[in-house]
Amino acid sequence: MPKKSVHQDEHAVLVELLREMRQASGITQVALAEALGRSQSHISDIESGTRRLDLIQLRDYCAACGDQLIAFVKRFEARLH
């Protein structure tokens, strides 16, 4: 049986890039949470890898950090190779 995605190496890369993107934008977890209508602990769970994002949530996360989804995905793919 395949591993759940939260346990795959790719998921670790994803959460690392999410954290890097937020930090590079100068946004705190609290500010990002407010922008997304979520709690700070929700953002913390995402960045620690215990909570997953769907595609729409990922797009919103990127937009709140001033980034585009396509640019984020390109960085993700480059980091995997």
Secondary structure, 3 states (H helix, E strand, C coil): CCCCHHHCHHHHHHHHHHHHHHHHHCCCHHHHHHHHCCCHHHHHHHHHCCCCCCHHHHHHHHHHCCCCHHHHHHHHHHHHC
